[in-house]
Amino acid sequence: MPFGIKNAPSHYQRMINTIVPTELSKGWLIIYIDYIIICSDSWSLHLESLERVLHKVSEVKMKISLKKCNFGFEELKALGHVVSGLSLGIDKNNVAAVLLKPMPQSKKEMMSFLGFSSYCRQHLKDFAILAKSLYRICDQQAVFEMTQEKIKAHEKIKKALTEPPLLLMPDWNIPFKFYIDACGDGLVAALHQVQIIDDKPTEGPVCYISRQIKPTEARYCAIQMECLCLVWELEKLPYYPDGSVFEVITDCNAVKSILNMKTPNRHMLRWQIAIQEYRGNMTIAHKAGNIHKNADGLSRWALANTPDNPAYVTLEAEPQIPI
């Protein structure tokens, strides 16, 4: 297929999917255009899967470039990430290219920086909060001026890119934990899981999400903001809690009563309906703000992601209310 045709990527993806439909349906084969990734639990199984895929490819007379192939690796680089069976990281070569660039001097350069940073935002705990002022100066009606506040925000994002946390691969047989928090600047949520790593139960992040609040949401009271954050993160990540038991950790005790309010206002009523499907599976635990660092801190320009960050410590027992 020649390069440059607008519809070539989608056509090629459909074509390659028709070659190995059975293998794709079983989950051990992942294909994204010309990325073909085989996931295996053992070396013997990996060789068997590899032989099966190569046989399918040879049947349709497709050719594979050996110099572009990697065989038998426990981790590999794909789509700007470093992927392994246990974690997901950012390709440091891509980050280095961004870090070597000087301070953006125009809206176009700033949008380029924000575009790459946004691609890595699931690794950046408070991206929406940090980037808020930088997005404002990229508006068509705004004057591009790098004030001290914006320079500081730019440096914070660059620093976060140099030391992003490794994200755990989700284990669908283990309950998830959602740490949520909201403040006047934005909404943030940290999805965690306790997995056995080096024979020890260890809690770590699976992904981070964040967004700025809308002008109308800025008028909400504290309780409404926290409930909005709960509804938003469940709508943003519906496939993690779907059909399983999970826990929500918040520093606002009133969130526990969101599904049991007798006379909710129109906002609360709409949110109650939105999360009714999780009734019985969702448990909400209160965690005081001074120890709720991995979410509370995010929304207020959080702590650095260091080993002493409470996000990496298993949550201590707290009073819980099953809904």
C-alpha positions as a printed Julia matrix, in Angstrom:
323×3 Matrix{Float64}:
   0.0     0.0    0.0
   1.51    3.4   -0.97
   2.15    6.06   1.66
   0.22    9.31   1.75
  -3.31    8.03   1.07
  -5.72    9.55   3.59
  -7.7     6.38   4.27
  -4.71    4.02   4.2
  -4.34    3.56   8.0
  -7.98    2.56   8.6
  -8.02    0.31   5.52
  -4.8    -1.4    6.58
  -6.1    -1.88  10.14
  -9.28   -3.56   8.87
  -7.25   -5.76   6.55
  -4.78   -6.93   9.21
  -7.64   -7.63  11.62
  -9.25  -10.0    9.11
  -6.05  -12.06   8.92
  -5.99  -13.04  12.61
  -9.57  -12.59  13.94
  -9.47  -15.65  16.22
  -6.16  -14.65  17.79
  -7.38  -11.1   18.42
 -10.54  -12.36  20.12
  -8.52  -14.42  22.62
  -6.75  -11.34  23.99
  -3.09  -12.39  23.65
  -2.58  -10.54  20.36
  -2.69   -6.74  20.04
  -2.45   -4.99  16.68
  -2.34   -1.25  16.06
  -1.69   -0.65  12.35
   1.89   -1.99  11.95
   2.45   -2.74  15.65
   1.93   -6.47  16.27
   2.35   -7.36  19.95
   2.11  -10.9   21.33
   1.51  -11.28  25.08
   2.32  -14.61  26.75
   2.54  -16.07  30.26
   5.41  -18.45  29.46
   8.22  -18.88  26.95
   6.78  -22.07  25.45
   3.39  -20.42  25.01
   5.07  -17.38  23.47
   6.85  -19.51  20.86
   3.61  -21.28  20.03
   1.74  -17.98  19.63
   4.56  -16.48  17.57
   4.59  -19.45  15.19
   0.82  -19.2   14.81
   0.91  -15.49  13.9
   3.84  -15.89  11.49
   2.03  -18.73   9.76
  -1.09  -16.57   9.31
   1.02  -13.73   7.9
   2.84  -16.02   5.46
  -0.47  -17.45   4.21
  -1.48  -14.04   2.85
   2.05  -13.46   1.49
   2.79  -10.46   3.7
   6.42   -9.63   4.48
   7.92   -8.67   7.85
  11.15   -6.67   8.27
  13.36   -8.54  10.76
  15.34   -5.42  11.67
  12.12   -3.87  12.97
  11.18   -6.91  15.07
  11.87   -7.69  18.73
  11.46  -11.24  19.97
  11.29  -12.53  23.54
  11.44   -9.2   25.39
   9.77   -8.68  28.78
   9.15   -5.02  27.9
   9.04   -3.02  24.69
   8.44    0.46  23.33
   5.13    1.11  21.62
   3.29    4.33  20.76
   5.5     6.5   22.96
   5.26    4.19  25.97
   7.35    1.46  27.56
   5.03   -1.52  28.08
   5.63   -4.59  30.23
   3.44   -7.25  31.78
   3.35   -5.35  35.08
   3.53   -1.65  34.27
   3.21    1.16  31.74
   5.82    3.92  31.5
   6.71    6.85  29.23
   9.42    6.48  26.59
  12.22    8.66  27.98
  13.63    9.33  24.5
  10.44   11.19  23.57
  10.48   13.1   26.85
  14.13   14.09  26.38
  13.32   15.7   23.03
  10.68   17.88  24.69
  12.87   18.79  27.66
  15.69   19.98  25.4
  13.41   22.53  23.76
  13.57   26.11  25.1
  10.64   27.95  26.65
   7.8    28.29  24.09
   7.84   31.71  22.43
   4.52   31.55  20.59
   1.05   30.06  20.82
   1.96   27.44  18.23
   5.0    26.29  20.23
   2.99   26.24  23.46
   0.21   24.16  21.86
   2.85   21.72  20.63
   4.22   21.37  24.18
   0.75   20.97  25.68
  -0.19   18.43  23.01
   2.67   16.1   23.94
   2.13   16.66  27.67
  -1.57   15.88  27.31
  -0.71   12.61  25.54
   1.14   11.61  28.74
  -1.48   13.04  31.1
  -2.5     9.67  32.54
   0.98    9.63  34.13
   0.76   13.24  35.4
  -1.21   13.5   38.59
  -2.44   17.1   38.31
  -2.01   17.96  34.64
  -5.3    19.87  34.19
  -4.51   22.08  37.19
  -0.94   22.79  36.12
  -1.82   23.47  32.48
  -4.81   25.72  33.2
  -2.95   29.03  32.81
  -0.99   27.77  29.78
  -4.14   26.84  27.88
  -5.58   30.3   28.54
  -2.77   32.11  26.71
  -3.3    29.84  23.69
  -6.82   31.17  23.19
  -7.31   33.11  19.96
  -8.35   36.26  21.83
  -5.55   36.06  24.42
  -2.2    37.84  24.32
   0.75   35.44  24.52
   2.73   36.54  27.55
   4.83   34.23  29.74
   4.38   35.63  33.24
   6.08   34.15  36.31
   2.95   32.09  37.03
   3.01   30.56  33.55
   6.76   29.97  33.59
   6.36   28.17  36.91
   3.52   26.02  35.5
   5.61   25.17  32.43
   8.56   24.12  34.59
   6.33   22.01  36.85
   4.97   20.08  33.88
   8.48   19.53  32.49
   9.64   18.29  35.89
   6.65   15.94  36.15
   7.53   14.54  32.71
  11.08   13.74  33.86
   9.9    11.61  36.8
   6.51   10.12  35.86
   5.34    7.17  37.96
   5.11    3.71  36.45
   1.46    2.78  36.08
   0.38   -0.71  37.09
  -1.33   -2.88  34.54
  -4.89   -3.38  35.84
  -5.71   -6.79  37.29
  -9.43   -7.33  36.66
  -9.64   -9.92  39.44
  -8.65   -7.41  42.16
 -10.92   -4.58  43.45
 -10.02   -1.05  42.39
  -9.7     2.04  44.58
 -10.72    5.51  43.39
  -9.16    8.44  45.24
 -11.12   11.6   44.41
 -10.87   15.27  45.3
 -12.14   18.62  44.04
 -11.24   22.23  44.67
 -11.68   25.62  43.04
  -9.16   24.79  40.31
 -10.31   21.39  39.12
 -11.36   17.78  39.62
  -8.87   14.96  40.05
  -9.05   11.2   40.52
  -6.36    8.59  41.09
  -7.18    4.97  40.27
  -5.19    2.55  42.43
  -4.93   -1.16  43.01
  -3.2    -3.39  45.56
  -1.17   -6.01  43.7
   1.43   -8.58  44.75
   4.83   -7.23  43.67
   8.01   -9.02  44.82
   5.85  -11.23  47.07
   4.49   -8.18  48.92
   1.07   -6.5   48.64
   1.8    -3.07  47.18
  -0.61   -0.29  46.33
   0.19    1.68  43.2
  -1.46    3.89  40.57
  -3.21    2.49  37.5
  -4.0     5.9   35.99
  -4.6     9.55  36.85
  -7.29   11.78  35.38
  -8.03   15.46  35.91
  -9.92   18.34  34.37
 -10.56   22.01  35.0
 -13.92   23.07  36.37
 -16.4    24.91  34.17
 -17.52   28.47  34.99
 -20.96   27.25  36.11
 -19.39   24.59  38.35
 -17.31   27.22  40.13
 -20.5    28.27  41.96
 -21.02   24.82  43.51
 -20.58   24.36  47.23
 -17.88   22.02  48.55
 -20.23   19.02  48.89
 -21.56   19.46  45.34
 -18.01   19.7   43.99
 -16.99   16.44  45.67
 -20.12   14.64  44.44
 -19.52   16.02  40.94
 -16.0    14.58  41.09
 -17.37   11.16  42.05
 -19.86   11.12  39.17
 -17.31   12.47  36.7
 -14.65    9.84  37.46
 -17.2     7.0   37.2
 -18.34    8.34  33.82
 -14.75    8.87  32.67
 -13.55    5.38  33.67
 -16.68    3.19  33.45
 -14.88    0.0   32.41
 -12.89   -0.29  35.67
 -15.79   -0.48  38.17
 -18.23   -2.16  35.76
 -19.69   -5.28  37.36
 -17.16   -5.46  40.2
 -16.81   -4.34  43.8
 -14.75   -1.17  44.26
 -13.95    1.48  46.84
 -14.07    5.27  46.65
 -11.87    7.25  49.05
 -12.68   10.92  49.67
 -11.88   13.6   52.24
 -15.52   14.8   52.23
 -17.61   12.74  54.65
 -20.89   13.97  53.12
 -20.21   12.14  49.84
 -21.17    8.89  51.58
 -24.81    9.98  51.6
 -25.14   10.89  47.9
 -27.34    7.87  47.09
 -29.39    8.1   50.26
 -30.47   11.77  50.24
 -34.2    12.14  50.96
 -34.69   15.53  49.26
 -31.84   16.06  46.78
 -31.67   19.2   44.66
 -31.77   18.9   40.87
 -28.01   18.41  40.58
 -27.87   15.72  43.25
 -30.93   13.96  41.8
 -29.36   13.81  38.36
 -26.12   12.48  39.83
 -28.0     9.9   41.92
 -29.6     8.52  38.77
 -26.25    8.53  36.94
 -24.56    6.24  39.49
 -27.51    4.02  40.49
 -25.96    1.11  38.59
 -23.12    0.99  41.14
 -25.4     0.63  44.16
 -24.32   -2.43  46.13
 -20.88   -2.61  44.49
 -19.53    0.76  45.62
 -18.16    1.41  49.11
 -17.25    4.97  50.11
 -14.59    5.53  52.77
 -13.65    8.84  54.39
 -10.0     9.81  54.65
  -9.05   13.07  56.36
  -7.65   15.74  54.04
  -4.31   15.94  55.82
  -3.59   12.29  54.89
  -5.52   12.25  51.59
  -2.41   13.4   49.75
  -2.7    11.46  46.53
  -5.98   13.15  45.57
  -6.38   16.17  47.84
  -2.87   17.34  47.07
  -3.37   16.9   43.35
  -6.07   19.5   43.16
  -3.9    22.0   45.04
  -0.64   21.47  43.09
   0.34   18.25  44.67
   3.31   16.64  46.3
   5.95   15.16  44.03
   5.56   11.49  43.22
   8.19   10.19  45.65
   8.29    6.88  47.53
   7.02    8.57  50.71
   3.89    9.79  48.92
   0.84    8.36  50.76
  -0.51    7.23  47.38
   1.86    4.27  47.59
   0.8     3.23  51.07
  -2.04    0.76  51.61
  -5.07    2.62  52.92
  -5.61    2.08  56.63
  -8.97    0.86  57.8
 -11.53    3.66  57.83
 -15.24    3.71  58.66
 -17.08    2.51  55.56
 -20.69    2.61  54.45
 -21.74    0.04  51.81
 -24.28    1.61  49.46
